[in-house]
Amino acid sequence: MPFPNFDKCDEQLAEYKAMKQSLDTVCLTNGCPLSSRTTSLTAGPKGPLLLQDHALLDDLTHFDRERIPPRVVHAKGVGVHGHFECTHDISKYTRAKLFGEVGKKTEMFVRFSLVKAEPGHPDVMRDLRGFAMKFYTEEGNWDLVANNTPIFFVRDPMLFSQFIRTQKPHPRTSLREANPQWDFWVS
C-alpha cells in the first residue's frame, strides 16, 4: 500500500482545474467578473455610451494593440550585440568607469538604421543613417545616439513631427511627394 501524499503542493493543479471548471464567469484582463461581453453600457435603453464601461475600454484596448505598427523613424535597421573594450585610460577626461581601465570590457548593443526608410524599402536608397549605442555599465545604461548629418535638420523640436510627416509616402498612393517637403521649408 503506497503512503498517502501529505504535500498539499502536489494537489494544486488538480484543485485549480476543478475550481476553473465550476466557474462560468467571463472576466476582464484584470480579473474582474463581467456579466456580458457582447453589450456596452449606455445611459438608458438607447442612450449614449458611457466612458465608465470597463469592458468596452478593455476590449478596445486589446483591439488597438493587437498589431504593432512600424516605427515612424528608424523603422528599418539592424542591431548587433557585443562588448566595448577600453584601449586607453582616458579617466582624466571623464568620470565614466567604462573608460577608466585599460582592457575593461563593457557589454553593449549597437543599432544601425535608415532614418525614413520603412520595412521593405531598399538599403541603397538615399537616406540619412542612424547610429545608436547602448552601453550596459555598472553605473547604469548609457545611450549614445547619432545621425550622419553635420547639423540636425530642425532647430525647434516642435517642428520635428511636422517635418517627418513631409518625408512619408502619400497615404493613398504610397509614393513619395516633393510638394509637402517644399511646403514645409518655405513656410
C-alpha positions in Angstrom: 0.0 0.0 0.0 1.5 3.4 -1.0 2.0 6.1 1.5 -0.6 8.9 1.4 0.6 12.2 0.0 0.8 14.9 2.6 2.3 17.5 0.4 -0.5 20.0 -0.4 1.5 21.5 -3.3 1.1 18.3 -5.3 -2.7 18.8 -5.4 -2.7 22.4 -6.5 -3.1 21.7 -10.2 -5.9 19.3 -9.8 -7.7 21.6 -7.3 -7.3 24.6 -9.7 -8.7 22.5 -12.6 -11.7 21.5 -10.6 -12.3 25.1 -9.5 -12.0 26.5 -13.0 -14.5 24.0 -14.5 -17.1 25.1 -12.0 -16.7 28.8 -12.9 -18.6 30.1 -16.0 -17.7 33.7 -15.3 -16.2 35.9 -18.1 -13.6 38.2 -16.7 -11.7 41.3 -17.8 -7.9 41.2 -18.1 -7.6 42.4 -14.6 -9.7 39.5 -13.3 -12.9 41.4 -12.5 -16.0 39.3 -13.4 -18.1 40.5 -16.2 -21.8 40.0 -16.8 -21.7 40.4 -20.6 -19.0 40.6 -23.2 -21.4 41.5 -26.0 -23.2 44.7 -24.9 -21.9 48.1 -23.9 -23.1 50.2 -21.0 -25.4 53.1 -22.1 -27.3 55.9 -20.4 -30.8 54.4 -20.9 -32.0 51.9 -23.5 -31.0 54.0 -26.5 -28.7 56.5 -24.7 -25.1 57.3 -25.4 -22.2 55.0 -24.5 -20.7 55.5 -21.1 -17.0 56.1 -20.6 -17.1 54.1 -17.4 -17.7 50.9 -19.3 -14.6 49.0 -18.3 -15.5 46.0 -20.5 -15.7 48.2 -23.6 -12.4 50.0 -22.8 -10.7 46.7 -22.1 -12.0 45.3 -25.5 -10.9 48.5 -27.4 -7.5 48.5 -25.7 -6.9 44.9 -26.9 -8.2 45.7 -30.4 -6.0 48.8 -30.7 -2.8 47.0 -29.5 -3.1 43.7 -31.3 -0.9 44.9 -34.2 2.3 46.8 -33.6 2.9 49.3 -36.4 6.4 50.0 -37.7 8.3 52.8 -36.0 7.8 56.3 -37.5 11.5 56.9 -37.9 14.4 54.4 -37.9 12.0 51.6 -38.7 14.5 49.7 -40.8 17.8 48.7 -39.4 20.0 46.1 -37.9 21.2 45.6 -34.3 24.3 43.8 -33.0 25.3 42.8 -29.5 28.9 42.7 -28.3 31.3 44.4 -26.0 33.3 47.6 -25.9 36.9 47.2 -24.8 38.8 50.2 -23.4 42.2 50.5 -25.0 43.5 53.8 -23.4 42.9 55.2 -20.0 41.0 58.5 -20.5 39.8 59.0 -16.9 41.3 62.5 -16.9 38.6 63.5 -19.4 35.6 61.6 -18.0 34.2 60.1 -14.8 32.6 57.2 -16.7 34.1 54.0 -15.3 34.0 52.2 -18.7 36.8 54.5 -19.9 39.0 54.4 -16.8 40.7 51.0 -17.0 42.7 49.6 -20.0 41.3 46.2 -21.0 37.9 46.7 -19.3 35.1 45.1 -21.3 31.5 46.5 -21.2 28.5 44.8 -22.8 26.8 46.9 -25.4 24.2 46.9 -28.2 24.5 48.9 -31.4 21.8 49.8 -33.9 22.4 50.9 -37.5 19.4 52.2 -39.3 17.9 54.2 -42.2 16.1 57.3 -40.8 13.0 57.5 -43.1 13.0 54.1 -44.8 10.3 51.6 -43.9 10.5 47.8 -43.8 10.6 46.6 -47.4 12.5 49.7 -48.8 15.9 49.0 -50.3 19.0 49.7 -48.2 20.7 51.6 -51.0 18.1 54.4 -51.1 19.4 57.9 -50.4 18.6 58.5 -46.8 20.1 59.7 -43.5 21.7 57.0 -41.5 21.1 56.5 -37.8 23.6 55.0 -35.3 22.8 54.3 -31.7 24.9 52.6 -29.0 23.7 51.3 -25.6 26.4 50.6 -23.0 25.3 48.3 -20.1 27.7 49.8 -17.5 28.0 49.2 -13.7 26.7 52.8 -13.3 23.6 52.1 -15.4 22.7 52.1 -19.1 24.2 54.8 -21.2 22.7 55.6 -24.6 24.6 57.4 -27.3 22.6 58.3 -30.5 23.6 59.9 -33.7 22.7 60.7 -37.3 25.1 61.2 -40.2 24.3 64.9 -40.6 26.6 67.7 -39.7 23.6 69.6 -38.1 20.1 68.5 -37.2 17.5 69.5 -39.8 15.2 71.5 -37.5 16.1 73.7 -34.5 12.8 73.7 -32.8 11.6 70.3 -31.6 8.0 71.3 -32.2 8.8 71.2 -36.0 10.2 67.6 -35.9 7.0 65.7 -36.2 5.7 68.1 -38.9 9.0 67.6 -40.9 8.9 63.8 -40.6 5.3 63.8 -41.9 6.6 65.5 -45.1 9.1 62.7 -45.6 6.5 59.9 -45.5 4.8 58.4 -48.7 1.4 59.6 -49.6 -1.2 57.5 -47.7 -3.3 56.6 -50.8 -0.6 56.2 -53.4 2.3 55.1 -51.2 4.6 57.3 -53.4 6.9 60.0 -52.1 6.0 63.6 -53.0 8.2 66.6 -53.1 5.5 69.2 -52.5 4.9 68.6 -48.8 8.7 68.9 -48.2 9.0 72.2 -50.1 5.8 73.5 -48.4 7.5 72.8 -45.0 10.7 74.6 -45.9 9.1 77.7 -47.3 6.5 78.2 -44.5 
